[in-house]
Amino acid sequence: MAAGDVHAIADEALGNTSYVVDVGQDGAVVVDPRRDVDEYLGLAEQLGLRVVASLETHLHADFVSGSRELAETAGADVIAPLGADLRFAHRPISEGESVDIGDATFIALHTPGHTPEHVAYLLTEPVGAVFTGGSLIAGGAARTDLSGDDRTRELAEAQSGSLHRLAALPDETGLYPSHGAGSFCSTGSGRQAATTVGEERRSNPLLELTDEDAFVDRLLAGFGSYPPYFLHLREVNRRPPLLGGLDQPGPLAPTRVAEIVGRGAWFIDGRPVDEWAAGHPRGSISIAVRPEFASWLGWVVPFGRPVVLLVGDDGLEEALRLARRIGYDQIEGWIDGGMDAWRGAGLPTSSLEVVTPDEAQLRTEDGATLLDVRQRSEWMSSRIPGALHVELGDIIAGKRPAGGLITFCGHGERSATAASLLLRDGGRVANLAGGLSAWKRSNLPTE
């Protein structure tokens, strides 16, 4: 343990990485913290350090920032780009300004592109490192369309300049981006987040492009769809509500849940998909609690709408944590007693047929349609011949393919979400157990 040590804390749910940096004098800073900050504080305590500052590279669209939480719980100073216009106590920083924290010196580099206000933090003492947020990342750069379609190309042009500026740093400079593999903000390669400037100069395909138009075309071509909650969090992050001030959800009687849902709340079944398929409250939407729960909750449920949950005891805390991580604070509660209580109250239920790969293939011969709900990049890589491709995001947005359908994705969870939406709207649908992975294990054809 020494000043300059960098400890990465990955967020598997959203494909991001935060960093706890030892700055000497028993202090630590956190770069781009998520809202639930207990892991940073726990690591700092384990290392014998105290979190004294939080550095924000930009206004985040994919998660609620934890800087205000760290200020509240640890007394940390918050440092953020001048253009972020935060509405709580912080130090705004702009191009070329330096800040000394402990034995460390950080210099702000204005690196617009991912967002207009974006800065990177160059750590010059005691070691050489740069924290790049959503500018230069492993194998790529973060997307530039989250500040409005009218600015996408302008910001992509700015991203070109920012990347080449960062690439001019010494080869040995450690490079620590916040966005990475699995982030809808990222167009990276999927390599590990931390790298070096020299490694990116040698291997990042965007840095091969010195012509700005060619850079912009390559960057824009890598953009996929993203959850609509992204459109709200930049504003939320100007003053994120503190977790301690939120209303606390609790257990609800099944009849109370039915009443709340009848008034427009979204009913999310977070149990494993096989349990949901075997029997679930009629109209509930399957989003199994797993790291990806946050993204798909934010894709399915309109931002700010109330939610009630059906989830096992082992998944309840994680479901609440992930929901709050993306600003879904209107969790009304969960069914007290679970599915047994729902049935015991005589409330309506449904089920969904689950088919094996061999059964699915036979049904296609009788006119059923295989419906692939994966992202376009996944579909481009490998697919089932003849399957209809409609991204889950488009299903969520209201696209409803006709006829008898068998939904599938990579492993079966996303397709269960699609099937639940189709089933709720009266569609004839089954789900492929194990998804494309199971199809391949059965040696059925792909292309």
C-alpha positions, 0 to 999 in steps of 0.5 A: 500500500503506497501513495499512487496505488489505484484500486479498481471496483467494477460494476458488473451490472452496468459495465463501469469501473470506479477507482479508489486512489491512495493519495498518501497522508492516509487519504483516498479519493474515489473517481466516478463513484456509483450511488451505493458507496459502501464498497468504496468506504469498506475498501478504504477502511481495509487499507487504513485510509479515509475517503477525502475527495470524490472526482467526477469526470462528467455528468453520468447518464447510466447511473446515479453518482455517489459523490453526494453520498460520499460528501454526506457519509464521509465528509469528502470534497467533491470535484467536478467539471465546471460545465456539469453545473452541480447543485450541491457543494463542490469544487468546479474544475476546468482545463489546466487547473490542478488540485493537490490532495494529500501527496497527489496532484491531479490536473484537469484536462477538458476532454469533450466528446462523451459529454460537453463538460467532460474532463479527464484527471491526469495524476502527475504525482506520485505516479503517472496515470490518467482517469479518462471517464468516457473519453479514451477507453480500452479499445474504443471511446464512449458514445457521443449521442447522450446529450441530444441527437443534434449534438452527436456529430459535433461531440464525435468530432470533439471526441476525436481531438480528446482521444488524440490528446490523451494518446499523446501522453507518455506510453507508460501512463496508466489509463483508467476509464470509467466505461468499459465492456458491458456498458451501453455508454461504451463502444469499446472492445470488451477488454479489461478496463485498465490499460496504458496509453502506450497499449491504446496507441498500439491497439485502439482502432479509433487512434489509427484514424487521423482523419476526423471524418473517418474517425466520426464515421467509425465511432458512430457506426459502433453505437447501439441502442440504449435504455431510455432512462439514460435521458433522465439521469444527467439532470438527476446527477446535478443533485442526486437525492440522498439514499437516506432521505428516500421512502423505504419500501416494505412488504405488501399484502397481495390485495394491496399489490393488486390495487397499486398495480391497478392504479398504474404501477409496474409489476416486476417479477424478479424471480429466476425465469423458470419460476416465473414461467411456471406461474406468475401474477397475471400481467407481471413482467419478468426481469430476473434479478442478476447484474443486468437487472438494473439496465433492463428495469430502466429499459422496461419501466418508464423513468419515475413510475412506481414499481412493485416487486415479486422476488425471493428473499435472497434477491430482494436487497440486490433488486433494491440496490440495483434499482436505486443505482439507476435512480428508480426510487419509486419502489412501492414494496414487494409481495409479502409471502411471495407467489404462495400468498398471491395464489392464496388470495385467489388473485389471477395467475398465468404461466408460459410454456418453455421449449427445448431447442429440439422442440423449437425447431420442430415447431418452426416446421409447423409455422412458429417463428423464432424471435431473436431479441438480442442486440444487433451486435450479437445478432451480427456475430451469430444467429439462427437461420430464418429467425426474426430479429427484433431487439428487446428494446423495440419489443419494450417500445411496442413492436409486436410481431404477429403469429406464434412466437418462440422468443430467445436471447443468449441464455433465456432471461432477456427473452423471458422479459420479451415473452412476458410483454407479449403474453401480457398483450395477448400474444401466442408465445413460448420461450426457448430454454437456455437461448442460443447457447442451448441451441448451439449445444444441441448442434442445431444450425447457426450462421 
